[in-house]
């Protein structure tokens, strides 16, 4: 929803490129603004009355009659009622920028048929949508803005499914500054919140499900965005949409524009937090006190780092499908953070610029391009933190995996696993095994793993695990599997039955015997 509001406002002002400085508000100026706004539209649509611009004191009123877009629509396939014109106001500033503002509402309903020809009825309403901002013609985007929506409701109903969703209020803010270095790039920051989100879904093949959240908060930043170059690329693409093949001159031109835009950004980050999320259905109820998501990209263009993470706190689950004896094993908190470092977007961009955009069968394959992005074709996936906790276990893991983009066999891994109160975990599994004997093997396995553990100063059990590229595995410095190679027993000419009768090898590849099960 937050993206839709920002994007919609931006599109309304996309082509408002008239220089504001010294502009006199009159009908000629209104006509010029209208011509600018409609110049990228098809001729029949530009003349349809979709956009009207009138002088309004010290500003222009821009009226959008979106019903004109549906003039040629087949009512049997798509119809909408209540779509009345809405307006925004644009005030030219001496700086060359424009102030934009609007205060509208929406209450529409209608129906449509999808590709499967099944009819769907829908309604969409916003009691109030208020926005203000400062628009920069040089980048065809907002330099700053605030957006507020209240009482937002959406419904959709077909023969097989029905959806109702509502949001009490949504607030957003956008700001920007010129990037350091004076290179014409811009840093953008956006934040916002959504309160009282409710969604109800039901259908012929599923029982009713209700999803609720007290609030959803977000924060996003992008630094070093070449906004002006992106604007020129968008306008170039729109201007050549109908061309089946670019001329050599235009191909070189778009490559030059893309080269100027690289790198597309210096860094990007986004976080989303959901508070008091609950899911209710006939199959059971569940919830999370706090759920978070984050993604970040930063670093120099030849060694960028992509990071992603999710976390959940105070997880609850109450379902008849979950036996009570297993409930203590449901995690009460969970966190996953992963990252991919050393992404070479600089070399990747150079390879992209060297491609022939008109070549229907380019020589450069996706695998070759991926080797440009990952230096020497090697990739690394880091796990700065993986943790899970419940009433009977408390686990933490960090590590990394290194491999190649062209094979799944050549890889290595380093990981550290920490477990608190492991005896408590074993006891819980053994208690559960009284009603599920298959879990005896799980209990036995945990005790065997415990035999390899070291004990940290804080009492946690530790396993430092190393898997080398040759297949060797070591735990806490002890080799539990040697390098991959020919089967030594077969090399000695032993028959399969003889192999089973041999005593275990007591060399470096021997696995310590697990402790006896209590």
Secondary structure, DSSP 8 states (H G I E B T S, - for coil): -HHHHHHHHHHHTTT-----TT---SHHHHHHHHHHHHTTS-HHHHTTTSEEEEEETTEEEEEE-GGGGGTTS-TTTEEEE----EEEEEEE-TTS-EEEEEEEEEEEEEEEE-TT--EEEEEEEEEEEEEEEEEETTTTEEEEEEEEEEEEEEEEEESSEEEEEEEEEEEEEEEEEE-TTSSS-EEEEEEEEEEEEEEEEEETTEEEEEEEEEEEEEEEEEEEE-HHHHHHHHHHHHHTTT-SS--HHHHHHHHHHHHHH-SS-SEEEEEEEEEEEEEEETTEEEEEEEEEEEEEEES-TTSEEEEEEEEEEEEEEE-TTS-GGGGGGS-SEEEEEEEEEEE-HHHHHHHHHTS-TT-TT-SS-HHHHHHHHBGGGEEEEEEEEEEEE-SS-EEEEEEEEEEETTEEEEEEEEEEEEESSHHHHHHHHHHHHTT-TTHHHHHHHHHHHHTT-EE-TTS-EEEEEEE-TTS-EEETTEEEE----S-HHHHTT--HHHHHHS----STT---------
